[in-house]
Amino acid sequence: MRLKNLSPIEKHSTILLLVAALFNGVVQSLGQTQDIIARKALHAQDWQLMLMTMIWPISNFLSIWWGRIFEKSSHKSRYFLLAGIVGRLSLVYAIWIVSMNEYMVLLGLLFSANSLLIPAQNSIYQKNIDASRRAKVFGYTLSLGMLISIAVTFVAGRMLDIHEQSFRWILVGTGFCGFISCAVLSMIRIQDPIGIKDTAKVSMRTQLLDPIKRTLTLLKENKPFAAFERSFSIYGMGFIMMQPIIPIYLVDKLHLSYTNNFLAKGILSQVGMLLLSPMIGKIHDRMHPFKFISRSFAILMVFPLLFVASSLWAGDGIIPVVIVFVAYFIFGIAMAAVNVSWNMSSIYFAGKEDAGMYQSVHVTMTGIRGLIAPILGFTLLRVFNITAVFIVAAGFLAWASIISYSDYKRIKKVPDILL
């Protein structure tokens, strides 16, 4: 990416976004390995893994309120700092952590802050970066974050295999790096038009209900965006229902060490995002979102199917492990595309409206499916077995791919069919 081709505002914003991504890569590493730490170091029970999986999406419910506050604020930088202090520096408490419940509280704070940071960053991309290169710039920041995440994940795996209790210091380091990332983002001045500040007092009831009403109105009036959210909700059911089950499979069935667990979940799973994100971002800029996610979900469907193949393999030899490693390599390629779409597509559907609010709705919808999917995965595990979880997950991903492609074909035939 040539910075000299960017305007001064784009150049300044891009440099700071890349610096923030450098430190945020450490936080991304924790996102890939938190469940393995929970299972191996804190001996989390199956139901605790289910609840831990629900923390991220449930925290995302806050996003529509954060998005509304952020949209109305004329001092946006303060919210990046707030997220850094509450959601990132709070990880310093890990020095004293002794139970899985304390660990879940820290993760709750971390993900609650993310529900503000995600729509806030979308506003930066929409207001400060030209539409023709938004996803490409995002792809570079994603790749840089993945590079750091992969390196940190490898080192963390080796540290934990040598001394398991070092997970506390890993969390502390993650907290400090996460705060620096937020502080850097706070230095970006979002190019909002200067308007008249609304000084009218609004009741607490209105403040609580207005974002919900606006969300429902937005989904009702912007039918293409509603269709996009429907497809992502179907995909999310398949994706999220696997999350509490995967650490059980990797730790209890395959008996992988920290290094091998992190190699699969934290390194191979991110290789695709590291190497392909800029190119995939460029493709996303040129392709309709429905066609793009249809292909992404189809590739991702291979991931749970390979887990099924691994679980059916006779014996506990090296072959099931190799199959899982291949599954995570394919997962990384698919998630590179899903990640770009997850973060950038709401800007497409927002048009000239504030993309921050659209992304807030998108993040909040994650919370809705996050209430259901982990329970479904846990129930299938108890009633049937691990294989059943992955089969049903693959079915959801196939459904999401087919329905997204159907939306694309209808729009291509009749452009205003969803309007």
PLY file of the C-alpha trace (Angstrom):
ply
format ascii 1.0
element vertex 419
property float x
property float y
property float z
element edge 418
property int vertex1
property int vertex2
end_header
0.00 0.00 0.00
1.50 3.34 -1.07
0.96 6.04 1.53
1.93 8.74 -0.95
-1.30 8.08 -2.85
-3.37 8.95 0.23
-4.64 12.35 1.25
-3.10 13.89 4.39
-6.11 12.84 6.51
-6.08 9.32 5.06
-2.32 9.03 5.55
-2.45 10.19 9.18
-5.40 7.91 9.96
-3.86 4.90 8.21
-0.55 5.23 10.04
-2.29 5.41 13.42
-4.61 2.51 12.52
-1.53 0.41 11.66
0.20 1.36 14.93
-2.96 0.50 16.88
-3.19 -2.83 15.03
0.41 -3.57 16.06
-0.53 -3.51 19.76
-4.01 -4.93 19.26
-2.44 -8.04 17.77
-1.56 -9.07 21.33
-5.24 -8.81 22.29
-6.17 -10.84 19.21
-3.85 -13.60 20.41
-5.84 -13.90 23.64
-9.05 -14.14 21.63
-7.69 -17.24 19.91
-6.37 -18.98 23.02
-8.60 -17.92 25.93
-10.61 -21.15 25.91
-7.51 -23.39 25.99
-6.20 -21.43 29.00
-9.61 -21.87 30.64
-9.71 -25.64 30.08
-6.08 -26.50 30.87
-4.91 -23.89 33.39
-8.16 -23.06 35.20
-9.80 -26.50 34.71
-13.07 -25.03 33.38
-16.09 -27.33 33.42
-18.10 -27.93 30.24
-20.87 -25.57 31.38
-18.32 -22.88 32.23
-16.92 -23.10 28.71
-20.46 -22.65 27.42
-20.95 -19.54 29.57
-17.53 -18.20 28.56
-18.49 -18.53 24.90
-21.64 -16.51 25.61
-19.76 -13.60 27.21
-18.56 -12.16 23.90
-21.90 -12.09 22.08
-23.89 -11.05 25.16
-21.48 -8.16 25.73
-22.22 -7.10 22.17
-25.77 -6.20 23.22
-24.23 -2.98 24.54
-23.15 -1.99 21.07
-26.35 -0.25 19.95
-26.20 2.00 23.01
-22.48 2.65 22.61
-23.02 3.34 18.93
-25.74 5.88 19.69
-23.64 7.65 22.34
-20.59 7.66 20.05
-22.64 9.01 17.14
-23.97 11.93 19.23
-20.70 12.78 20.97
-18.51 15.68 19.86
-15.58 14.31 21.93
-15.16 10.84 20.47
-11.55 10.26 21.58
-12.60 9.91 25.22
-14.49 6.70 24.44
-11.39 5.01 23.06
-9.59 5.84 26.30
-12.55 4.64 28.37
-12.54 1.32 26.52
-8.79 1.04 27.04
-9.01 1.60 30.79
-12.10 -0.50 31.55
-11.67 -3.25 28.99
-7.92 -3.60 28.66
-6.10 -2.33 31.77
-8.50 -4.33 33.91
-6.59 -7.44 32.77
-3.85 -6.42 35.23
-6.04 -8.06 37.89
-4.99 -11.39 36.39
-1.98 -11.32 38.73
-4.36 -12.32 41.54
-6.75 -14.54 39.57
-7.45 -17.96 41.14
-10.76 -19.11 39.67
-12.56 -19.53 36.36
-15.29 -17.16 37.54
-12.78 -14.31 37.96
-11.42 -15.08 34.50
-14.92 -14.76 33.01
-15.42 -11.37 34.70
-12.22 -10.08 33.09
-13.33 -11.40 29.70
-16.71 -9.71 30.21
-14.99 -6.33 30.68
-12.74 -6.96 27.68
-15.58 -7.81 25.31
-17.88 -5.08 26.63
-15.20 -2.56 25.66
-14.92 -4.21 22.24
-18.62 -3.53 21.67
-17.70 0.16 21.68
-14.41 -0.11 19.80
-15.77 -1.98 16.78
-18.42 0.57 15.68
-16.07 3.42 16.65
-13.36 2.10 14.32
-15.95 1.74 11.57
-16.64 5.45 11.87
-12.92 6.11 11.31
-12.90 4.03 8.13
-16.12 5.61 6.83
-15.25 9.24 7.59
-11.46 9.26 7.09
-10.73 6.67 4.37
-11.96 6.86 0.76
-14.49 4.17 -0.21
-12.26 2.82 -2.99
-9.59 1.66 -0.52
-11.34 1.18 2.83
-11.31 -2.61 2.85
-7.77 -2.64 1.47
-6.53 -0.42 4.33
-8.46 -2.60 6.77
-6.84 -5.67 5.21
-3.37 -4.30 5.90
-4.23 -3.49 9.51
-5.70 -6.96 9.90
-2.60 -8.61 8.46
-0.30 -6.62 10.74
-2.42 -7.56 13.75
-2.33 -11.21 12.70
1.48 -11.14 12.35
1.85 -9.93 15.93
-0.86 -12.31 17.13
0.86 -15.32 15.58
4.22 -14.41 17.13
2.70 -13.78 20.57
0.65 -16.98 20.39
3.73 -19.09 19.64
5.72 -17.55 22.50
2.75 -17.89 24.88
2.37 -21.57 24.03
6.01 -22.27 24.79
5.82 -20.28 28.06
2.75 -22.16 29.25
4.24 -25.57 28.44
7.26 -24.60 30.57
5.30 -22.95 33.40
1.51 -23.12 33.24
0.92 -20.35 35.79
2.60 -17.79 33.52
-0.82 -17.27 31.92
-1.33 -14.51 34.50
1.58 -12.45 33.16
0.45 -13.09 29.61
-2.91 -11.53 30.50
-1.22 -8.55 32.18
0.92 -7.91 29.09
-2.18 -8.20 26.93
-3.91 -5.56 29.04
-1.10 -3.02 28.69
-0.76 -3.56 24.93
-4.53 -3.29 24.51
-4.58 0.03 26.35
-1.80 1.42 24.13
-3.84 0.39 21.07
-6.87 2.31 22.37
-4.73 5.35 23.23
-3.39 5.45 19.68
-6.92 5.24 18.22
-7.94 8.16 20.43
-5.40 10.31 18.54
-7.36 9.97 15.27
-9.65 12.92 14.64
-12.81 11.61 12.96
-13.88 13.92 10.14
-17.40 14.67 11.33
-19.20 17.68 9.89
-19.63 20.47 12.43
-23.25 20.73 13.44
-25.42 22.32 16.07
-25.09 20.48 19.36
-28.37 19.13 20.66
-28.68 20.41 24.23
-32.23 19.18 24.88
-32.52 16.91 27.89
-33.57 13.36 27.12
-35.16 11.05 29.68
-33.42 7.87 30.77
-36.31 5.83 29.34
-35.82 7.45 25.94
-32.07 6.91 26.07
-32.60 3.21 26.77
-35.41 2.56 24.30
-34.41 4.82 21.41
-31.47 2.67 20.19
-33.74 -0.42 20.23
-36.45 1.38 18.26
-33.87 2.72 15.84
-32.42 -0.76 15.35
-35.84 -2.20 14.49
-36.60 0.74 12.19
-33.24 0.41 10.45
-33.75 -3.30 9.79
-37.30 -2.62 8.57
-36.38 0.23 6.23
-33.07 -1.11 4.92
-34.10 -4.53 3.67
-30.76 -5.39 2.01
-29.02 -4.81 5.34
-31.69 -6.89 7.11
-31.09 -9.71 4.61
-27.34 -9.43 5.21
-27.93 -9.68 8.97
-30.17 -12.72 8.49
-27.39 -14.51 6.58
-24.79 -13.57 9.18
-27.09 -14.76 11.96
-27.41 -18.18 10.32
-23.63 -18.35 9.85
-23.16 -17.18 13.45
-25.28 -20.01 14.79
-22.98 -22.54 13.17
-19.81 -20.72 14.13
-20.65 -19.92 17.76
-22.15 -23.31 18.64
-18.76 -24.92 17.97
-16.77 -22.62 20.24
-17.43 -24.25 23.67
-16.98 -27.70 22.11
-13.63 -27.17 20.35
-11.45 -26.85 23.50
-13.10 -29.99 24.91
-12.18 -31.85 21.73
-8.61 -30.52 21.48
-7.72 -30.89 25.17
-9.68 -33.99 26.26
-9.81 -36.10 23.08
-6.63 -35.15 21.19
-4.63 -34.32 24.38
-2.74 -31.51 22.68
-0.11 -29.50 24.56
-0.34 -25.71 24.88
2.13 -25.33 22.00
0.16 -27.61 19.67
-3.19 -26.14 20.73
-1.92 -22.64 20.05
-0.31 -23.79 16.79
-3.73 -24.91 15.56
-6.04 -22.27 17.07
-3.73 -19.30 17.20
-1.26 -19.70 14.33
-2.63 -21.87 11.51
-6.06 -20.28 12.00
-4.56 -16.84 11.40
-2.19 -17.55 8.52
-4.95 -16.82 6.02
-5.72 -13.46 7.63
-2.02 -12.62 7.76
-1.23 -13.39 4.12
-4.53 -12.86 2.32
-6.34 -10.00 4.08
-5.09 -7.16 1.80
-5.93 -9.13 -1.35
-9.30 -10.26 0.04
-10.03 -6.69 1.09
-9.43 -5.56 -2.48
-11.78 -8.29 -3.76
-14.40 -7.22 -1.23
-14.24 -3.63 -2.53
-15.14 -4.91 -6.01
-17.70 -7.64 -5.21
-21.27 -7.42 -3.97
-21.43 -8.31 -0.23
-23.99 -11.11 -0.75
-21.83 -12.89 -3.32
-18.75 -12.35 -1.17
-20.21 -13.85 2.03
-21.78 -16.73 0.10
-18.35 -17.87 -1.04
-16.82 -17.20 2.39
-19.39 -19.32 4.23
-19.02 -22.15 1.69
-15.27 -22.35 2.34
-15.79 -22.15 6.10
-18.20 -25.11 5.95
-15.18 -27.36 5.25
-13.84 -26.61 8.76
-16.47 -28.50 10.82
-16.63 -31.27 8.20
-12.92 -31.94 8.72
-13.52 -32.08 12.48
-16.17 -34.73 11.75
-13.62 -36.68 9.70
-11.09 -36.38 12.53
-13.55 -37.56 15.18
-14.53 -40.61 13.14
-10.94 -41.74 12.61
-10.15 -44.97 14.45
-7.47 -44.66 17.09
-5.71 -41.71 18.68
-2.73 -41.50 16.34
-1.26 -38.57 14.45
-3.79 -38.61 11.59
-6.70 -36.99 13.53
-4.31 -34.25 14.68
-3.11 -33.63 11.12
-6.73 -33.42 9.91
-7.48 -30.82 12.61
-4.39 -28.81 11.61
-5.56 -28.83 7.96
-9.02 -27.78 9.16
-7.55 -24.75 10.92
-5.51 -23.79 7.87
-8.71 -23.75 5.78
-10.48 -21.97 8.63
-7.87 -19.20 8.44
-8.48 -18.67 4.73
-12.26 -18.56 5.15
-12.16 -16.31 8.21
-9.91 -13.83 6.42
-12.85 -13.23 4.09
-15.51 -13.37 6.82
-13.52 -10.92 8.93
-13.29 -8.36 6.14
-17.00 -8.66 5.45
-17.91 -8.62 9.15
-16.11 -5.31 9.62
-16.59 -3.57 6.25
-19.94 -4.62 4.75
-22.06 -2.47 7.06
-20.38 0.58 5.51
-21.68 -0.56 2.12
-25.25 -0.87 3.39
-25.05 2.38 5.36
-24.43 4.42 2.23
-24.31 8.07 3.32
-25.67 7.31 6.79
-23.46 6.84 9.83
-21.76 3.45 9.50
-21.04 3.37 13.24
-24.71 2.82 14.03
-25.02 0.13 11.33
-22.01 -1.68 12.74
-23.49 -1.34 16.23
-26.62 -3.13 15.02
-24.43 -5.74 13.34
-22.46 -6.32 16.55
-25.63 -6.42 18.66
-27.15 -9.09 16.40
-24.15 -11.22 17.37
-25.42 -11.05 20.94
-28.82 -12.43 19.97
-27.45 -15.55 18.30
-24.84 -15.82 21.04
-27.60 -16.46 23.56
-28.83 -19.50 21.63
-25.90 -21.07 19.78
-23.66 -22.13 22.72
-26.63 -23.73 24.48
-27.50 -25.59 21.28
-23.92 -26.85 20.95
-23.78 -27.90 24.61
-27.16 -29.69 24.31
-26.06 -31.61 21.21
-22.88 -32.63 23.02
-24.84 -33.97 25.98
-27.67 -35.63 24.05
-25.58 -36.99 21.17
-21.81 -36.45 20.86
-19.11 -34.08 19.61
-19.56 -35.24 16.02
-23.22 -34.16 16.05
-22.19 -30.60 16.99
-19.90 -30.28 13.99
-22.43 -31.81 11.58
-25.14 -29.35 12.62
-22.65 -26.47 12.47
-21.73 -27.42 8.90
-25.44 -27.43 8.05
-25.87 -23.86 9.32
-22.87 -22.68 7.28
-24.20 -24.39 4.13
-27.60 -22.77 4.70
-26.02 -19.32 5.13
-24.02 -19.75 1.92
-27.02 -20.86 -0.14
-29.37 -18.14 1.09
-26.72 -15.43 0.56
-26.15 -16.57 -3.01
-29.91 -16.61 -3.57
-30.08 -12.98 -2.39
-27.27 -12.07 -4.78
-28.99 -13.71 -7.75
-32.26 -11.93 -7.00
-30.55 -8.56 -6.71
-28.58 -9.17 -9.89
-31.79 -10.00 -11.76
-33.91 -7.23 -10.19
-31.61 -4.65 -8.49
-34.31 -3.23 -6.21
-35.83 -6.61 -5.20
-34.80 -6.14 -1.54
-35.60 -2.46 -1.38
0 1
1 2
2 3
3 4
4 5
5 6
6 7
7 8
8 9
9 10
10 11
11 12
12 13
13 14
14 15
15 16
16 17
17 18
18 19
19 20
20 21
21 22
22 23
23 24
24 25
25 26
26 27
27 28
28 29
29 30
30 31
31 32
32 33
33 34
34 35
35 36
36 37
37 38
38 39
39 40
40 41
41 42
42 43
43 44
44 45
45 46
46 47
47 48
48 49
49 50
50 51
51 52
52 53
53 54
54 55
55 56
56 57
57 58
58 59
59 60
60 61
61 62
62 63
63 64
64 65
65 66
66 67
67 68
68 69
69 70
70 71
71 72
72 73
73 74
74 75
75 76
76 77
77 78
78 79
79 80
80 81
81 82
82 83
83 84
84 85
85 86
86 87
87 88
88 89
89 90
90 91
91 92
92 93
93 94
94 95
95 96
96 97
97 98
98 99
99 100
100 101
101 102
102 103
103 104
104 105
105 106
106 107
107 108
108 109
109 110
110 111
111 112
112 113
113 114
114 115
115 116
116 117
117 118
118 119
119 120
120 121
121 122
122 123
123 124
124 125
125 126
126 127
127 128
128 129
129 130
130 131
131 132
132 133
133 134
134 135
135 136
136 137
137 138
138 139
139 140
140 141
141 142
142 143
143 144
144 145
145 146
146 147
147 148
148 149
149 150
150 151
151 152
152 153
153 154
154 155
155 156
156 157
157 158
158 159
159 160
160 161
161 162
162 163
163 164
164 165
165 166
166 167
167 168
168 169
169 170
170 171
171 172
172 173
173 174
174 175
175 176
176 177
177 178
178 179
179 180
180 181
181 182
182 183
183 184
184 185
185 186
186 187
187 188
188 189
189 190
190 191
191 192
192 193
193 194
194 195
195 196
196 197
197 198
198 199
199 200
200 201
201 202
202 203
203 204
204 205
205 206
206 207
207 208
208 209
209 210
210 211
211 212
212 213
213 214
214 215
215 216
216 217
217 218
218 219
219 220
220 221
221 222
222 223
223 224
224 225
225 226
226 227
227 228
228 229
229 230
230 231
231 232
232 233
233 234
234 235
235 236
236 237
237 238
238 239
239 240
240 241
241 242
242 243
243 244
244 245
245 246
246 247
247 248
248 249
249 250
250 251
251 252
252 253
253 254
254 255
255 256
256 257
257 258
258 259
259 260
260 261
261 262
262 263
263 264
264 265
265 266
266 267
267 268
268 269
269 270
270 271
271 272
272 273
273 274
274 275
275 276
276 277
277 278
278 279
279 280
280 281
281 282
282 283
283 284
284 285
285 286
286 287
287 288
288 289
289 290
290 291
291 292
292 293
293 294
294 295
295 296
296 297
297 298
298 299
299 300
300 301
301 302
302 303
303 304
304 305
305 306
306 307
307 308
308 309
309 310
310 311
311 312
312 313
313 314
314 315
315 316
316 317
317 318
318 319
319 320
320 321
321 322
322 323
323 324
324 325
325 326
326 327
327 328
328 329
329 330
330 331
331 332
332 333
333 334
334 335
335 336
336 337
337 338
338 339
339 340
340 341
341 342
342 343
343 344
344 345
345 346
346 347
347 348
348 349
349 350
350 351
351 352
352 353
353 354
354 355
355 356
356 357
357 358
358 359
359 360
360 361
361 362
362 363
363 364
364 365
365 366
366 367
367 368
368 369
369 370
370 371
371 372
372 373
373 374
374 375
375 376
376 377
377 378
378 379
379 380
380 381
381 382
382 383
383 384
384 385
385 386
386 387
387 388
388 389
389 390
390 391
391 392
392 393
393 394
394 395
395 396
396 397
397 398
398 399
399 400
400 401
401 402
402 403
403 404
404 405
405 406
406 407
407 408
408 409
409 410
410 411
411 412
412 413
413 414
414 415
415 416
416 417
417 418
